[in-house]
Amino acid sequence: MADNLDQTRSDNQDQQKVTSDTTVSTTDTGATTTKDTGAFSWKSQLEGDLSKAPLLSKFEDTKEGFNKFTESHYNLEKLLGNDKVPIPKNAEDIEGWSRFSKAMGIPDKAEAYGLPDAQIPDTMKDLTFDKQQFAEIVHSFKLTPDQAKGLWGAYTKQNIEAYGKAMEAHKTDMIKVVNQLKSEWGDAYDGNVELGQMVINKFSADKESADYITSVLTKDPKAIKFLAKIGEQFAENKIGDFGYKRFSLSPEQAREEIEKISKDPNHPYRSEKASNAEHNAALDYVNNLIKISKGMR
């Protein structure tokens, strides 16, 4: 009888110990449930000073806090499982940039980008792109191949479109210029333009220079008229009127001019066919050349 009483007391004590951490309730169906009263502590089970680590301060010392800590650690494990790309310390971190470039697929040399040729329309064959220079520039900025090709495509497209708009604008302007001169010159338009082009071709150093001067001066009706006027002077042999109007010659140039005149039997200075006015003008010109050749001004 005494043994049964002791056993009953022991069972009651165990029950009281359990209920100190939990609350027992009975449902209408007679089933019992337990509820956490907040006595759960996971940080207290950590060894040493781990419970005081700054990292753990972000998590509460509850079951919910423990679950969040576990979730955070799980996500970190997933992140560390991926390939890792080192971040170079600075521009001088050659080894770091080498590892980064290799991981990102950046080629060792600019030529390895393999940029395609720019698709230039037939009407714009004068437009050119330096693909190698572009590749070297983007390589210096450590662009990936996809980035380099994308930027190259956008760059060439933008420039081709801009060039096309400029050509259309120039064409429109030239139509206005031509119409204006045709209304003024009538049938003489083609001949006058040809005279102007003759002047450009005669005095240009080469074809490239002639093309440039033509493109610049033919944009303005006044410039075309000016060229045509000079061409007219040549066509009518009136350009000789300007033969003695050159100034600021060097002594060497003056001597060369004197020698040239002395070898030209048709020059007004020597020709018997020259009028008195022409001969006198030539004489004054040669005397002036002689002074310049001797350093006299």
Residue, then its C-alpha position, 0 to 999 in steps of 0.5 A: m500500500a505504501d509502495n502504491l502511494d509513493q508511486t502516485r506521488s512520483d507520477n504527480q511530480d513528473q506531471q507537475k514538471v511537464t506542465s511547468d513548460t507546457t499548458v495542457s488543454t482538453t478539447d470537446t472530443g476529449a483529446t488533449t493538446t500542448k502549447d509552448t509557453g516560451a521557455f524554448s532557448w536554443k542560444s543557451q545550448l551553444e558552446g563558448d561565446l557563440s551565443k554572443a556572436p553579433l551575427l546571432s543578434k539578428f535572430e530571436d532566442t525562440k523557435e521562430g528565431f531558430n527557424k530563421f537562422t537555419e533558413s539563413h544558413y541554408n541560403l548561404e550554403k546554396l550561394l556558396g555552392n555556385d561558381k564564385v567570381p573574385i572582385p579585383k581590389n583595384a585597377e592595379d590588381i593584375e592577378g585579380w583582373s586576370r581571374f575575373s576576365k577568365a571567369m567572365g569570358i573576356p578574351d586575352k586579346a581584342e582580336a578575339y572578340g570576333l566583331p562582324d563587319a559593319q553592314i554599310p549600304d551601297t549608297m554609303k560606301d565612303l563610310t568606314f569603321d575601324k573595327q580593330q580600334f573599336a575592339e581595342i577600346v572595349h577590351s580596355f574596359k573589360l567588356t564581355p564578348d556579348q557586350a562588345k558585339g552588342l555595343w559594336g552593333a549599336y554604334t555602327k547602326q547609329n552612325i549609319e543612320a546619322y550618315g544617311k540623314a546627313m546625305e538626305a539633308h545635303k541632297t535637299d540643300m543641293i536641289k535648292v542651290v541648283n534650282q536657284l542657279k538654273s533660274e538665274w543662269g538658264d541654259a548657261y548653268d552647265g557651262n558655268v558649273e564646268l568652269g568652276q570645276m575646272v578651277i578646282n581641278k587646276f589648283s588642287a594638289d590632288k583628287e582628294s583635295a579637289d573632291y573636298i573643295t568641291s564638296v565645300l564650295t558647291k554648297d553655296p550659290k555664291a561660291i559657285k558663282f565665284l568659281a565660275k567667274i574665275g573659270e571665265q577669266f581662264a577661258e577668255n585668257k584674261i587671267g594674265d591681268f593678274g600676273y603682276k599682282r603677287f606680293s610677299l615673295s621670298p628672295e629665292q622665289a623672286r630669283e626663280e621668277i626672274e629666271k622663268i621670265s628670262k627664258d620666256p620669249n613671249h613674256p611682255y618683258r621680252s616680247e616685241k609684240a607686247s604693247n607699251a603698257e604691257h611692257n612697262a608693267a612687266l618692266d616694273y614687275v621685274n625691277n621689283l623682283i630684282k630688289i626682292s632677290k637682293g633683300m631690298r623691299 
